[in-house]
């Protein structure tokens, strides 16, 4: 029984990561028999893994249809960014006086990695599978920047809540190109730099205001990118 439970946890984690990165897109039906074959297990740990994912809000059990990865309306997406902005703003305020030199270096490293990937994507040289891999790396580099701040806040409940809200963006990792969106990408990098500088100055009010503004702007960037996706001009994972 313990082995089955452990296997269910492993399966749930792998599927969660695939959903969050966009490898498994919104609306995808997850069939137990296919997952059993994929993970070479019986359906028992698969069912438990799917129940865990449902509890996280990542999938829904649909009568007579199986389990479907949740789709998110634009209204729900907008609300989620509002909530995330408040949570991460509070985390920034708490984290500012607790930022060690080691964490500042980690924040700087994450900022640089995200900027490099942004510039690589903006160069427009990647396509197909390479573009999907690059977009996934870009998505995770952004999360790494925010995770440094959440961990530095020293508030485990706040960290869990912020990451839980972030899960609703599953499958929404997109890259799009236009003059307006290009401006938003550049602004995104500027905001990361300003946030890092606020932490270097140990400015709690500054870090909170900047991070709240940044998350809301990121929501606008995602909405603009998804609008282009609807028009067939964006790349989605």
NORKA-V804943 format. One record per run of one state. SS is the DSSP state (alpha for helix, beta for strand, coil for the rest). FROM is the first residue (numbers start at 1). LEN is the number of residues. If there is no record, write none. Layout:
[[SS:FROM:LEN] [SS:FROM:LEN]]
This chain:
[[coil:1:1] [alpha:2:20] [coil:22:7] [beta:29:2] [coil:31:1] [alpha:32:8] [coil:40:3] [alpha:43:13] [coil:56:3] [beta:59:4] [coil:63:3] [beta:66:4] [coil:70:4] [alpha:74:23] [coil:97:4] [alpha:101:22] [coil:123:5] [alpha:128:25] [coil:153:3] [alpha:156:14] [coil:170:4] [beta:174:3] [coil:177:2] [alpha:179:22] [coil:201:3] [alpha:204:27] [coil:231:3] [beta:234:3] [coil:237:1]]
